[in-house]
């Protein structure tokens, strides 16, 4: 097994004439919280889709737990918890039905832990998913992603559009707890202040290229904040990223 939970080497991906990823190389050590930041369209979600085996590498390689996620999807995905901004849950199900339904797919599902998460997230077992608020749906999705104690938790813009209390639930207690248990977190976000609060390592992507990848402590030694580092490495290189960074500065 590879020492890194995720190892991406010289990954390139094009959609027609557009280059979404351009020779991207990243490595995720076990037990770390890894923040992936960039403007909309920078390539964050495309990279995550390769990690999940939803896209095949056109050139370069992607390994998760030392395996090719496209060639061995069951072996890889059974060890990954995933939550995206869309968080598309079956609206007709009740919370308790969603828990029973999801349990059938994961041999390592932990009923006691799932119930603990439900109580922590204040989710009513009898509530129908379609009647939950956006924040409650995010909590329900996170419950499903965590209840089988995955070795790798992948969060793709999990805080987008959520109120500060839900963000705190997701990026505070949950992420730090998982990392402290020796598991690994990869999350993409455009909220630099949140990344700065929880990440051990940060990778910045601009127009499909990695422009900075370093431990957060090292970044903060040379910049006053992650926002300042982002502006320095991305803001002057891309008008869209520059407006993105400016928006964060005012957040």
Secondary structure, DSSP 4 states (H G I P E B T S, - for coil): --SEEEEEEEEEEEETTEEEEEEEEEEEETT-EEEEE--TTSSHHHHHHHHTTSS--SEEEEEETTB-TTTTHHHHHTTEEEEESS----TTSBHHHHHHHHHTT-TT--HHHHHHHHHHTT--TT-BGGGS-HHHHHHHHHHHHHTT--SEEEEESTTTT--HHHHHIIIIIIHHHHHHTT-EEEEEES-HHHHHHH-SEEEEEETTEEEEEEEHHHHHHHSSSHHHHHIIIIITT-HHHHHHHHHHHT-
